[in-house]
Amino acid sequence: MIPEGNLYSNVERFKGFQKEYDRYRPEAPPIVAELLTGYLGARPGLVVDLGCGTGLSTFLWTGRADRIIGVEPGDDMRSRALEKWDALGKPQHISFIQGYSNALELGAEEADIITCSQSFHWMEPVSTLKEAARVLRTGGVFAAYDCDWPPVLEPAIENMYNDLISKADTVIEGRVPPESRALKRNKDEHLSRIRESGVFSFCRELVFHNMERCDAERYVGLTLSQGGMQTVLRLGGGELDEDIALYRQAVEQYFAGRTLDTMFAYRMRLGIK
């Protein structure tokens, strides 16, 4: 049974494309661990990664924390994280569990750091922040961080990306009943929600970037890995086929067979208990 405040449609949005997601999405950059460890003021004993998906943000803490727990409600995404965990030799200090951000099976003041990487906008914020405050020790850090999509490239292609995402949303509005749609909250409200929770003594936003190697296949794959795009592709109907083909052509022409250093911009909103 799904705990109150959570939506089945939000979990289903990421069903069935865990391999593509894991292949094209960025891993959390090392600066995330450096910043949060700095604000904590010590090596974390326990890091809890909420909505961890395939573990792209969880494995970052390997060697940087004593214990790491990835919490993910979706079986498909979590199964990919477990495959990677198994390939690493099943390290006992890392675990992945089925669960929801507002109903954690953890004790009070047990965690040092709680993270939400590309995931807080899918969670019910009030109950999630209340639960985070319960689980965090005094001085512990809650952080929600996200990429600014798309990765930095050039204006025409970035406009095509935004148009594709907008068209996908329009298709979903026309073909999926309101009660069955995923609810994506505004990331720009993350910091105000953290402040308004009243449970953190210090709150702020940080902006940073990470350079990653990217080719045309990855740039297009990352675009198609967005939840709205996947929803439309699963629906069938081909409404975006021509737009995707034109987009792919433009991206391939830009990269021209090259693999380039590409900027991924990030925003982190955090609170210290």
Secondary structure, 3 states (H helix, E strand, C coil): CCCCCCCHHHHHCCCCCHHHHHHHCCCCCHHHHHHHHHHHCCCCCEEEEECCCCCCCCHHHCCCCCEEEEECCCHHHHHHHHHHHHHCCCCCCEEEECCECCECCCCCCCEEEEEEECCHHHCCHHHHHHHHHHHEEEEEEEEEEEECCCCCCCHHHHHHHHHHHHHHHHHHHHHCCHHHCCCCCCHHHHHHHHHHCCCCCEEEEEEEEEEEEECHHHHHHHHHCCHHHHHHHHHCCCCCHHHHHHHHHHHHHHHCCCCEEEEEEEEEEEEEC
